[in-house]
Amino acid sequence: MNYYTRHIFFCNNIRKDGKACCSQLGVKQVYRHAKDKCRAIELLGKGKIGVSESRCLGRCEHGPVAVVYPDNVWYQYIDEDDIDEIINKHLIAGKPVNRLKID
């Protein structure tokens, strides 16, 4: 059994070369929102949901991006409403949000 049922990683890479990166797109606020929401509904932790930041996930052209494991589903999102939908439909109910998925 996995430590988490599902684990979402938010790319929060900071590029020093001046090229576009997820950290320039408000990721820190969205990550905090996701973590706080999962904590508030008591779904954060072992046997539940994991919410983490990461460095570069290699999908800069789609930024901002997040990936959900173990499902290996990648998302491009715009705002906290998109994250709420990912949490409710995918992380909790197990159904990926097709309109936000990237290949």
Secondary structure, DSSP 4 states (H G I P E B T S, - for coil): --SSSEEEEEE----SSS---GGGGTHHHHHHHHHHHHHHTT-BSTTSEEEEEES--S-GGG-SEEEEETTTEEEE--SHHHHHHIIIIIIIT----GGGEE-
